[in-house]
Amino acid sequence: MRASRARRDVAIAPSRRRRRAGHRRATDADGFWIPGPFLRPEGSPASESCTGPTVWRLMQTELAESGLEQIAPSRARAMATSNGWTLLDVRPRSDYRERHCWGAANAQYYRAMDARAPENWGKAALSAMMFPERVGKGYLNVTENENFMEEVLEAVEWGSKLIVYDDAGGVIGEPGVNFENGVQTPSLMAIYELAARGWGTENLLHMAGGLVYWDEVDRFDCGEIDASALEEEARADGASEGW
């Protein structure tokens, strides 16, 4: 059982290049996981969410200092094919089922919100008004997936070599260039989460451009799960993903 107490502000251990982050930073005194995800960098304002500008600035600074490398889909495909790396799709499961990079595993950084739960009715109604194209397409909005790390460890062994991606990729900012403030995405947040919890940053890569570039630009193969499997998994998942 997880401990209920949690210290949410953590830091990736400083390094000359790609040193392993300290696993203890994301566990309590008894060695249990701090509930998560959404660990926040040290110095994050208490009033700001994990997607706030200051939190993101601190997060991407630590990612840059850790030596995180961003690679093109073509290189990601080659490394996953012959170099022992695993593609990790961190999108909601229904998106993964519909389309994903060929051979990729899935661990949801955000999961689909259960629109049937009374506490989510207001958010669901607002989402339906703002994004009518989502109605009837699996989910209206997403929420924090407390089981992100468990899903990662169901898919791969601890410390495995991972190439993490989502739909669009994201950018780690660099002064004096385009997007110098970076572009925050679930894939970069997921990499921060893994690194802060002790996954060796030498075993983490980020796929720039995400699935969109993989599929629509490079035209690489994508996988999907057939309808019968979708129905079976949906019944097993029940209301947990808001189907």
N, C-alpha and C positions, 0 to 999 in steps of 0.2 A: 504494500500500500504506500502511496506517495505521502510524504510529509505535507501537512497543510501550510506550514510556514514557508515563506519564500523571500529571497532577496533577488530582486529582478534586475538590478544594475550590474553588469558584468563588463569585462574587457577582454579582447583577444590579447594574449601575451605578446609584448613587443618582441621583435626579432630582426635579425639582419636581413633575412629574406623570407623564408616560409617555415618558421619553427612551429612545432605543434602547440596549440593553445592548451591552457591548463584545464583538464577535465573537472577539477574540484570547484572551479568557479561556478558551475551550474548544478552543484549538489549541496545538500545541507550537511550539518555536522555528522549525521548518521550515514551519509553516503547515498541518500535517496535523491532522485531527480527533483529539481525545482520545477513546479508545475509550469507548463508552457504550451505553445511556444511564446514568442514575442519577448525574449530577453532584451533588455535595453542597455546601451552603452553607459559606462560610468560617466556621470555628469549630465545625464538626460534630465530636462526639466520635468518635475512631477506632474505639471499641468498639461504636458504635451503627450499626444498619442504616439504610438510607434511609427506612424507615418508622418509625423510632424517634421518641419524643416530642420530644427536643431538636432533632433534625434537622428534624422537621416544624414546630416552633415557629420556627426560623430561616428555613425555607423560606417559610412563610406570611407572616412579617414582611416579607421581601423582596418577595413578590408584592403585599402591601398597599401598601408604599412605592412600588412601580413604578406604582401606579394601576390595576392590573388590574380590569376591570369584569366583573361577573357579570350576565348578562341572562336573562330568561325565555324559554322555548321559543317563545312567540308572537313576540317581537321577533327572535329568532334566525332564525325562518322567514322573516320579512319581509325581513331584511337579506340572507339568502342568496338570496332570490328577486329582489330588485331593487337591492341596494346593493353588489354585487360581492364579497360575503363568501362564503367556502367553509366548509361544515360539515365538521369533521374528527373522525371516529370513531376513538378510540385503543384500542378493545377488541380482543381476539384475533380473528383473521380469521374463524374459524368462527362466532363470535357475530355479526360484521358480516354474513356471508353469510346467516345465518338471518333477521336483521332489523336495519334501520338507518334513521336519519332519511332521508327521501326526498332524493336528490341528494348525500348525504354521501360524501366520500372516506374511505379507511381507511389508517391507519398504526399498527401495533400497538406500544403502549408496553410491554405484556407480551405474550408469545407463548405459545402452548400448549406445555407441556412434553412432550417425547418420552418417553412411558412405556416404550417398548421399549429405550431406551438403558440398559445395565447400571448406569451411575452414578445413574440416576433410579429404580431399582426400589424402593428403600426409601421414597422420598418418594411414589411412585405408590401403593404398598401402603397407606401411612398415609392418603393422600388418599381412597382407595377405602373405607377403613373409616370415615373421618370424614364423607365426603360420598358415600354410596352412590348418590344420585340422579344423580351425574355419570357413573357407569359406563355406557359405551356411547353417550355423548352428545358425542363429539368429543375431549374432553380431560379429564384428572383434575385438573390443576393448571397453573399458569403459571410462567414464568421470565422473566428479563430478556431483552429483545429488543435485542441489540447493533446491529441494523440499523434501529433506530427512525428516525434522522435520514435514512438513505438512503430508507426507505419514504416519509417525508414529502416528500422532494424528487422522488420518482417521481410523487407525486400532485399536487403544486403547485409553483409557482416559489418560490424563496427570497424571503422577506419578504412573501408574499401575505397577504391579510387572512383570518384563520382564526377560526372559532368552534369551540372544542374541547369535546368531550363524551365521557362514558362512560355506564355504566348509570344511576348514581345521582346524579351531579353533584358533591357535595362542598361544603364551606363554608370560607371564609376567616374565621377568628375575629375577634371584636371585643369588647373588654372591656365587661362590663355587659349583654350581650345573650345570648340563647340560643346554645348552642354557642360560647361565647367562646374555647374552645381550638381551634375549627375542626374540620372533618372531612376527613381526608386521603383523596384518591381518585386513581386513575391520571390522570384528566383534569387535575387541578391539578398533579400531578407532571410531566406532559407539558408543560404550559405553562411551568413553572419551567425544565424542560430546554431548551425552545425559546428562552426569554428569556436564559438563561445562555449559550447558544451564539450569541447575537447577533441572534435574530429580534426585530425592533422590537416592543416591548410595545404601541405604538400600533396594531399590527396583530394583536393577540391578544385574544380575548374568551372568557369561560367561560360555558357554558350551564348554568345552575342547574337542578337537577332531573333532568338527563340524559335518556336515552332513555325511562325509565319515565314521566316527566312528559309528554314529547312525545307518547308513544303512548297511555298509559292514562288521562291526565288531559285533555290538550288534544285527543286523538283525531286528531292530524295524520297525514298519509300516511306510511307506512313502505315501504322498499324491501327486496327480497330477491333472491338469486341462485338461479335454477332448478336443479333437481337435476342435470341433465346438465352444466351449467357447474361445479357443485360437484365432480362426479366428475372432470372434466377438470383442474381446478385442484388437486385432491387428488393426482392422479397426478403432476402437475408438481412439487408441493411435496415429495412423497416423505415421508421421515420427519422433516423439519425441523419440522413442527408436531405430531407425535405422533399422526397419524390412524391 
